[in-house]
Amino acid sequence: MTTMLITGANKGIGFAAARGLVEAGHHVYLGSRDAERGRRAADRLGATAVQLDVTDDASVGAAAAAVEAAGGLDVLVNNAGIQGELSSDGVIGAPDLTAELMRHTFETNVFGIVRVLHAFLPMLSRSAAPVVVNVSSGLASLSRVTTPGTPAYAYRGVAYPASKTAVNAITVQYAKAFPQMRINAVEPGFTSTDLNGHAGAQTVEQGAEIIVRMAQLGPDGPTGGYFDAEGALPW
């Protein structure tokens, strides 16, 4: 049985991905910053809850120790993320961007991924078929955000797209450093979640489909790529 961990999985796309992977027969650790919410979500799915706050070294270290003691890990899905530039007045764009907002966004979306990777890579290295899925965004694509007339071009925010572009760069560099692993970034699509105030056009099940697919890659699958449900995306 393949053992998988999904961060930020007590709700939204992460929860839907956990459900899909449990139904596919995998042992899933459902990572959640709030231990009680995580336990309730895991109980609903038949998953195993693990308290994991990607912004906290001690929390990530404790989660890694617990997973290792239980037998190790084959697949890591870095799903936890925030979009702090959304406010009741709309999207906070470049004129009002502060270093604090940028730092807050990167702490979860970028540094959180590095923190979790650092803790779990030793376990993944011992797996026969290790996989990492980093949840990115279509807004990470510099090709898209520089193409007039597209939704990505029209988006005013800075912190969130910049953080996800960094996720793509992290994905490429880790894939080169660990060629025995399958390490990819995915774009779930504009999905209705708490992250965007439920403004998205598709369901969490639709958004989770690419995560579920890429989490189950075999050793001959792609690595160092950026994909949505339709295929490879432009950087």
C-alpha contacts under 8 A as a table, 3 or more apart, distances in Angstrom:
res1	aa1	res2	aa2	distance
1	M	25	G	7.37
1	M	26	H	5.88
1	M	27	H	6.66
2	T	26	H	5.31
2	T	27	H	6.16
2	T	73	L	7.84
2	T	74	D	6.13
2	T	75	V	7.62
3	T	26	H	6.11
3	T	27	H	4.75
3	T	28	V	5.92
3	T	29	Y	7.62
3	T	72	G	7.49
3	T	73	L	5.28
3	T	74	D	5.31
3	T	75	V	6.39
4	M	26	H	7.13
4	M	27	H	6.17
4	M	28	V	4.79
4	M	29	Y	5.98
4	M	73	L	6.08
4	M	74	D	5.91
4	M	75	V	4.51
4	M	76	L	5.82
4	M	77	V	7.57
5	L	28	V	5.72
5	L	29	Y	4.54
5	L	30	L	6.15
5	L	31	G	6.77
5	L	73	L	7.43
5	L	75	V	6.34
5	L	76	L	5.03
5	L	77	V	6.04
6	I	9	A	5.86
6	I	14	G	6.68
6	I	18	A	7.01
6	I	28	V	7.44
6	I	29	Y	6.38
6	I	30	L	5.54
6	I	31	G	5.63
6	I	76	L	6.22
6	I	77	V	4.66
6	I	78	N	6.23
6	I	79	N	6.37
7	T	14	G	7.21
7	T	30	L	6.69
7	T	31	G	4.47
7	T	32	S	6.35
7	T	52	L	7.17
7	T	54	V	7.79
7	T	77	V	6.44
7	T	78	N	5.54
7	T	79	N	5.21
7	T	80	A	5.18
8	G	11	K	7.40
8	G	14	G	6.05
8	G	30	L	7.70
8	G	31	G	5.60
8	G	32	S	5.09
8	G	33	R	6.98
8	G	78	N	7.99
8	G	79	N	5.77
8	G	80	A	4.14
8	G	81	G	7.36
9	A	12	G	7.19
9	A	13	I	7.36
9	A	14	G	3.99
9	A	15	F	4.56
9	A	17	A	7.92
9	A	18	A	6.91
9	A	30	L	5.54
9	A	31	G	5.58
9	A	32	S	5.93
9	A	38	G	7.56
9	A	79	N	7.35
9	A	80	A	7.39
10	N	14	G	6.79
10	N	15	F	5.32
10	N	30	L	6.83
10	N	31	G	7.10
10	N	32	S	5.74
10	N	37	R	6.41
10	N	38	G	5.14
10	N	41	A	5.35
10	N	42	A	7.44
11	K	14	G	6.09
11	K	15	F	4.69
11	K	16	A	7.50
11	K	41	A	7.55
12	G	15	F	5.42
12	G	16	A	6.40
12	G	193	T	5.65
12	G	194	D	7.24
12	G	204	V	6.02
13	I	16	A	5.02
13	I	17	A	6.03
13	I	193	T	7.46
13	I	204	V	4.93
13	I	205	E	7.00
13	I	207	G	6.25
13	I	208	A	5.38
14	G	17	A	5.08
14	G	18	A	6.13
14	G	79	N	6.22
14	G	80	A	7.77
14	G	208	A	7.17
15	F	18	A	5.01
15	F	19	R	6.21
15	F	30	L	7.91
15	F	41	A	7.62
16	A	19	R	5.07
16	A	20	G	6.24
16	A	204	V	6.08
16	A	205	E	5.55
16	A	208	A	5.93
17	A	20	G	5.06
17	A	21	L	6.16
17	A	205	E	7.39
17	A	208	A	4.95
17	A	209	E	7.16
17	A	211	I	6.46
17	A	212	V	5.72
18	A	21	L	5.20
18	A	22	V	6.06
18	A	28	V	6.60
18	A	30	L	6.95
18	A	45	L	7.74
18	A	47	A	7.74
19	R	22	V	5.19
19	R	23	E	6.10
19	R	45	L	6.00
20	G	23	E	5.15
20	G	24	A	6.23
20	G	212	V	6.43
21	L	24	A	4.89
21	L	25	G	6.58
21	L	26	H	5.75
21	L	27	H	7.95
21	L	28	V	7.11
21	L	212	V	6.17
22	V	25	G	5.23
22	V	26	H	5.07
22	V	27	H	6.35
22	V	28	V	6.25
22	V	45	L	7.14
22	V	46	G	7.27
22	V	47	A	6.91
23	E	26	H	7.35
27	H	47	A	6.73
27	H	48	T	7.80
28	V	47	A	5.23
28	V	48	T	6.20
29	Y	47	A	5.99
29	Y	48	T	4.74
29	Y	49	A	5.71
29	Y	50	V	6.36
30	L	38	G	6.74
30	L	41	A	7.92
30	L	42	A	6.16
30	L	47	A	6.36
30	L	48	T	5.85
30	L	49	A	4.84
30	L	50	V	5.99
31	G	38	G	6.72
31	G	49	A	6.17
31	G	50	V	5.01
31	G	51	Q	5.79
31	G	52	L	5.39
32	S	35	A	6.20
32	S	37	R	7.24
32	S	38	G	5.01
32	S	49	A	7.48
32	S	50	V	6.54
32	S	51	Q	5.25
32	S	52	L	5.28
32	S	53	D	6.77
33	R	38	G	7.53
33	R	51	Q	5.68
33	R	52	L	4.99
33	R	53	D	4.46
33	R	54	V	7.71
34	D	37	R	5.49
34	D	38	G	6.09
34	D	51	Q	6.60
34	D	52	L	7.89
35	A	38	G	5.06
35	A	39	R	6.13
35	A	49	A	7.68
35	A	50	V	7.12
35	A	51	Q	5.01
35	A	52	L	7.99
36	E	39	R	5.03
36	E	40	R	6.29
37	R	40	R	5.23
37	R	41	A	6.15
38	G	41	A	5.11
38	G	42	A	5.99
38	G	49	A	5.61
38	G	50	V	7.10
38	G	51	Q	7.10
39	R	42	A	5.13
39	R	43	D	6.08
39	R	48	T	7.69
39	R	49	A	5.15
39	R	50	V	7.76
40	R	43	D	5.17
40	R	44	R	6.44
41	A	44	R	5.26
41	A	45	L	6.71
41	A	49	A	7.87
42	A	45	L	5.25
42	A	46	G	5.88
42	A	47	A	4.63
42	A	48	T	5.62
42	A	49	A	5.39
43	D	46	G	5.32
43	D	47	A	6.41
43	D	48	T	7.58
43	D	49	A	8.00
44	R	47	A	7.80
50	V	63	A	6.30
51	Q	59	S	7.08
51	Q	63	A	6.52
52	L	59	S	5.42
52	L	60	V	5.59
52	L	63	A	6.03
53	D	56	D	5.56
53	D	59	S	5.70
53	D	60	V	6.38
54	V	57	D	7.48
54	V	59	S	7.41
54	V	60	V	6.19
54	V	80	A	7.48
54	V	108	T	6.40
54	V	112	G	4.66
54	V	113	I	7.21
54	V	115	R	6.91
54	V	116	V	6.57
55	T	107	E	6.26
55	T	108	T	5.77
55	T	111	F	7.44
55	T	112	G	5.39
55	T	115	R	7.79
56	D	59	S	5.36
56	D	60	V	6.29
57	D	60	V	5.26
57	D	61	G	6.01
57	D	115	R	7.13
58	A	61	G	5.05
58	A	62	A	6.06
59	S	62	A	5.19
59	S	63	A	6.19
60	V	63	A	5.11
60	V	64	A	6.17
60	V	115	R	7.42
60	V	116	V	6.33
60	V	119	A	6.99
61	G	64	A	5.12
61	G	65	A	6.19
61	G	119	A	6.35
62	A	65	A	5.08
62	A	66	A	6.20
63	A	66	A	5.14
63	A	67	V	6.21
64	A	67	V	5.21
64	A	68	E	6.02
64	A	119	A	6.20
64	A	120	F	6.14
65	A	68	E	5.15
65	A	69	A	6.04
66	A	69	A	5.18
66	A	70	A	6.32
67	V	70	A	5.15
67	V	71	G	6.53
67	V	72	G	5.58
67	V	73	L	7.01
68	E	71	G	5.25
68	E	72	G	4.25
68	E	73	L	7.18
68	E	123	M	6.95
69	A	72	G	6.94
72	G	123	M	5.68
72	G	124	L	7.64
73	L	76	L	7.53
73	L	120	F	7.84
73	L	123	M	5.77
73	L	124	L	5.72
73	L	127	S	6.87
74	D	123	M	7.64
74	D	124	L	5.53
74	D	127	S	5.37
74	D	128	A	7.64
74	D	129	A	6.53
74	D	130	P	4.88
74	D	131	V	6.47
75	V	124	L	7.14
75	V	130	P	5.70
75	V	131	V	4.67
75	V	132	V	5.77
75	V	133	V	7.91
75	V	215	A	6.56
76	L	131	V	6.37
76	L	132	V	4.82
76	L	133	V	6.32
76	L	215	A	7.83
77	V	132	V	5.82
77	V	133	V	4.68
77	V	134	N	6.02
77	V	135	V	7.43
77	V	211	I	7.87
77	V	215	A	7.22
78	N	113	I	6.24
78	N	116	V	7.95
78	N	132	V	7.57
78	N	133	V	6.12
78	N	134	N	4.84
78	N	135	V	6.00
79	N	134	N	6.55
79	N	135	V	5.20
80	A	108	T	7.27
80	A	109	N	7.09
81	G	108	T	5.89
81	G	109	N	5.04
82	I	105	T	6.45
82	I	108	T	6.78
82	I	109	N	6.65
82	I	160	Y	7.86
82	I	195	L	6.40
83	Q	86	L	6.33
83	Q	105	T	6.88
83	Q	160	Y	5.78
83	Q	195	L	6.01
83	Q	196	N	7.33
84	G	87	S	7.74
84	G	101	L	7.10
84	G	104	H	7.72
84	G	105	T	6.29
84	G	160	Y	7.55
85	E	91	V	5.70
85	E	92	I	5.03
85	E	93	G	7.72
85	E	101	L	7.24
85	E	157	G	6.58
85	E	158	V	7.98
85	E	159	A	6.84
85	E	160	Y	7.09
86	L	89	D	7.99
86	L	90	G	5.87
86	L	91	V	4.65
86	L	92	I	6.26
86	L	196	N	7.43
87	S	90	G	5.14
87	S	91	V	6.04
87	S	92	I	7.04
91	V	156	R	6.51
91	V	157	G	5.86
92	I	95	P	7.98
92	I	96	D	6.12
92	I	97	L	6.42
92	I	156	R	7.19
92	I	157	G	5.67
92	I	158	V	7.87
93	G	96	D	5.81
93	G	97	L	5.99
93	G	156	R	4.96
93	G	157	G	4.42
93	G	158	V	6.08
94	A	97	L	5.05
94	A	156	R	7.27
94	A	157	G	6.69
94	A	158	V	6.14
97	L	101	L	6.78
97	L	102	M	7.47
97	L	158	V	7.47
97	L	159	A	7.85
98	T	101	L	5.33
98	T	102	M	6.46
99	A	102	M	5.05
99	A	103	R	5.98
100	E	103	R	4.99
100	E	104	H	6.00
101	L	104	H	5.08
101	L	105	T	6.18
101	L	159	A	7.18
102	M	105	T	5.23
102	M	106	F	6.17
102	M	159	A	5.13
103	R	106	F	5.18
103	R	107	E	6.01
104	H	107	E	5.23
104	H	108	T	7.05
105	T	108	T	5.83
105	T	109	N	6.06
105	T	110	V	7.88
105	T	159	A	6.41
105	T	160	Y	6.71
105	T	163	S	7.00
106	F	109	N	5.03
106	F	110	V	4.86
106	F	111	F	6.09
106	F	112	G	7.89
106	F	159	A	7.73
106	F	163	S	5.73
107	E	110	V	6.01
107	E	111	F	4.95
107	E	112	G	5.95
108	T	111	F	5.99
108	T	112	G	4.67
108	T	113	I	7.43
109	N	112	G	5.82
109	N	113	I	6.56
109	N	163	S	6.13
109	N	164	K	7.14
109	N	167	V	7.53
110	V	113	I	5.37
110	V	114	V	6.57
110	V	163	S	6.12
110	V	164	K	7.59
110	V	166	A	6.77
110	V	167	V	6.09
111	F	114	V	5.07
111	F	115	R	5.99
112	G	115	R	5.04
112	G	116	V	6.18
113	I	116	V	5.22
113	I	117	L	6.01
113	I	134	N	7.93
114	V	117	L	5.06
114	V	118	H	6.00
115	R	118	H	5.28
115	R	119	A	6.45
116	V	119	A	5.20
116	V	120	F	6.15
117	L	120	F	5.24
117	L	121	L	5.52
118	H	121	L	5.70
118	H	122	P	7.95
119	A	122	P	7.21
120	F	123	M	5.47
120	F	124	L	6.30
121	L	124	L	4.91
121	L	125	S	5.91
122	P	125	S	5.17
122	P	126	R	6.76
123	M	126	R	5.36
123	M	127	S	6.85
124	L	127	S	5.20
124	L	130	P	5.43
124	L	131	V	7.67
125	S	130	P	6.83
125	S	181	M	7.85
127	S	130	P	5.38
129	A	181	M	6.95
129	A	218	G	6.72
129	A	219	P	5.85
130	P	180	Q	7.61
130	P	181	M	5.09
130	P	182	R	6.47
130	P	219	P	7.98
131	V	181	M	5.62
131	V	182	R	4.70
131	V	183	I	5.85
131	V	215	A	6.45
131	V	216	Q	7.81
131	V	217	L	7.11
132	V	181	M	7.44
132	V	182	R	6.18
132	V	183	I	4.59
132	V	184	N	6.45
132	V	215	A	7.11
133	V	183	I	5.97
133	V	184	N	5.26
133	V	185	A	5.81
133	V	186	V	7.01
133	V	211	I	7.03
133	V	214	M	6.76
133	V	215	A	6.27
134	N	167	V	7.21
134	N	171	T	7.07
134	N	183	I	7.67
134	N	184	N	6.17
134	N	185	A	4.60
134	N	186	V	6.30
135	V	185	A	5.73
135	V	186	V	5.12
135	V	187	E	6.37
135	V	188	P	7.45
135	V	211	I	7.68
136	S	140	A	6.82
136	S	164	K	5.34
136	S	165	T	7.74
136	S	167	V	6.41
136	S	168	N	6.90
136	S	185	A	5.76
136	S	186	V	5.36
136	S	187	E	5.25
136	S	188	P	7.72
137	S	140	A	5.37
137	S	141	S	7.73
137	S	161	P	7.59
137	S	164	K	6.18
137	S	186	V	7.01
137	S	187	E	4.55
137	S	188	P	6.85
137	S	189	G	7.13
138	G	141	S	5.76
138	G	144	R	7.52
138	G	152	A	7.22
138	G	187	E	5.68
138	G	189	G	6.92
139	L	142	L	7.63
139	L	144	R	7.12
139	L	145	V	6.49
139	L	152	A	5.64
139	L	160	Y	7.99
139	L	161	P	5.07
139	L	164	K	7.23
139	L	165	T	7.73
140	A	145	V	7.89
140	A	161	P	5.09
140	A	162	A	6.72
140	A	163	S	7.69
140	A	164	K	4.88
140	A	165	T	4.20
140	A	166	A	7.87
140	A	168	N	7.24
140	A	235	W	7.69
141	S	144	R	5.23
141	S	145	V	6.33
141	S	165	T	6.67
141	S	233	L	7.82
141	S	234	P	6.38
141	S	235	W	4.86
142	L	145	V	5.20
142	L	146	T	6.08
142	L	165	T	7.72
142	L	234	P	8.00
142	L	235	W	5.95
143	S	146	T	5.50
143	S	147	T	6.44
143	S	234	P	6.20
143	S	235	W	5.99
144	R	147	T	5.27
144	R	150	T	7.11
144	R	152	A	5.79
144	R	153	Y	6.50
144	R	234	P	7.64
145	V	148	P	7.75
145	V	150	T	7.58
145	V	152	A	4.76
145	V	153	Y	4.15
145	V	154	A	7.69
145	V	155	Y	7.88
146	T	152	A	7.97
146	T	153	Y	5.76
147	T	150	T	6.19
147	T	152	A	7.89
147	T	153	Y	5.90
148	P	153	Y	5.67
148	P	154	A	7.68
149	G	153	Y	6.61
149	G	154	A	7.24
150	T	153	Y	5.23
150	T	154	A	6.47
151	P	154	A	5.10
151	P	155	Y	6.45
152	A	155	Y	5.35
157	G	160	Y	6.67
157	G	161	P	7.09
158	V	161	P	5.75
158	V	162	A	6.00
159	A	162	A	5.25
159	A	163	S	6.05
160	Y	163	S	5.14
160	Y	164	K	6.32
161	P	164	K	5.17
161	P	165	T	6.11
162	A	165	T	5.09
162	A	166	A	6.25
163	S	166	A	5.06
163	S	167	V	6.36
164	K	167	V	4.74
164	K	168	N	6.38
165	T	168	N	5.10
165	T	169	A	6.47
166	A	169	A	5.04
166	A	170	I	6.13
167	V	170	I	5.00
167	V	171	T	6.10
167	V	185	A	7.59
168	N	171	T	5.01
168	N	172	V	6.41
168	N	185	A	6.17
168	N	226	Y	7.27
169	A	172	V	5.24
169	A	173	Q	6.30
170	I	173	Q	5.25
170	I	174	Y	6.06
171	T	174	Y	5.38
171	T	175	A	6.04
171	T	183	I	6.40
171	T	184	N	5.99
171	T	185	A	6.25
171	T	224	G	6.09
171	T	225	G	7.77
172	V	175	A	5.15
172	V	176	K	6.36
172	V	183	I	7.86
172	V	184	N	7.65
172	V	224	G	4.70
172	V	225	G	7.13
173	Q	176	K	5.21
173	Q	177	A	6.24
173	Q	224	G	7.78
174	Y	177	A	4.90
174	Y	178	F	6.01
174	Y	183	I	7.23
174	Y	224	G	7.90
175	A	178	F	5.26
175	A	179	P	5.82
175	A	181	M	7.01
175	A	182	R	7.01
175	A	183	I	5.31
175	A	184	N	7.57
175	A	223	T	6.25
175	A	224	G	5.04
176	K	179	P	5.65
176	K	224	G	7.22
178	F	181	M	5.66
179	P	182	R	7.37
179	P	223	T	7.98
180	Q	219	P	7.87
181	M	219	P	7.53
181	M	223	T	7.52
182	R	217	L	7.33
182	R	219	P	6.98
182	R	221	G	6.82
182	R	222	P	6.51
182	R	223	T	4.73
182	R	224	G	7.47
183	I	223	T	5.05
183	I	224	G	5.65
183	I	225	G	7.59
184	N	214	M	7.79
184	N	222	P	7.71
184	N	223	T	5.53
184	N	224	G	5.13
184	N	225	G	5.00
184	N	226	Y	6.05
184	N	227	F	7.74
185	A	224	G	7.57
185	A	225	G	6.16
185	A	226	Y	4.70
185	A	227	F	6.41
186	V	210	I	6.87
186	V	211	I	6.85
186	V	226	Y	5.53
186	V	227	F	4.80
186	V	228	D	5.65
187	E	210	I	7.62
187	E	226	Y	7.50
187	E	227	F	6.10
187	E	228	D	4.85
187	E	229	A	7.86
188	P	191	T	7.17
188	P	206	Q	7.78
188	P	207	G	4.45
188	P	208	A	6.29
188	P	209	E	7.59
188	P	210	I	6.36
188	P	211	I	7.33
188	P	228	D	6.19
188	P	229	A	7.40
189	G	202	Q	7.69
189	G	207	G	5.87
189	G	228	D	7.27
190	F	200	G	4.83
190	F	201	A	5.86
190	F	202	Q	6.41
190	F	207	G	7.61
191	T	198	H	7.56
191	T	199	A	7.59
191	T	200	G	4.22
191	T	201	A	5.67
191	T	202	Q	4.71
191	T	203	T	5.76
191	T	204	V	6.02
191	T	206	Q	7.74
191	T	207	G	5.84
192	S	196	N	6.95
192	S	197	G	7.43
192	S	198	H	4.20
192	S	199	A	5.51
192	S	200	G	3.79
192	S	201	A	6.09
192	S	202	Q	5.92
192	S	203	T	5.88
192	S	204	V	6.55
193	T	196	N	5.85
193	T	197	G	6.28
193	T	198	H	4.62
193	T	199	A	7.42
193	T	200	G	6.89
193	T	204	V	7.21
194	D	197	G	4.88
194	D	198	H	5.61
195	L	198	H	7.27
196	N	199	A	5.73
196	N	200	G	6.88
200	G	203	T	7.88
202	Q	206	Q	6.27
202	Q	207	G	6.93
203	T	206	Q	5.22
203	T	207	G	6.35
204	V	207	G	4.88
204	V	208	A	5.95
205	E	208	A	5.12
205	E	209	E	6.35
206	Q	209	E	5.41
207	G	210	I	6.89
207	G	211	I	7.86
208	A	211	I	5.20
208	A	212	V	6.18
209	E	212	V	5.22
209	E	213	R	6.17
209	E	229	A	7.09
210	I	213	R	5.03
210	I	214	M	6.05
210	I	227	F	7.87
210	I	228	D	6.19
210	I	229	A	5.23
211	I	214	M	5.29
211	I	215	A	5.92
212	V	215	A	5.25
212	V	216	Q	6.61
213	R	216	Q	5.54
213	R	217	L	6.98
214	M	217	L	5.33
217	L	220	D	7.74
217	L	221	G	5.56
218	G	221	G	5.39
222	P	225	G	6.77
225	G	232	A	7.09
226	Y	232	A	5.74
226	Y	233	L	5.63
226	Y	234	P	7.66
226	Y	235	W	7.51
227	F	230	E	7.54
227	F	231	G	5.31
227	F	232	A	4.37
227	F	233	L	5.33
228	D	231	G	5.43
228	D	232	A	6.51
228	D	233	L	6.79
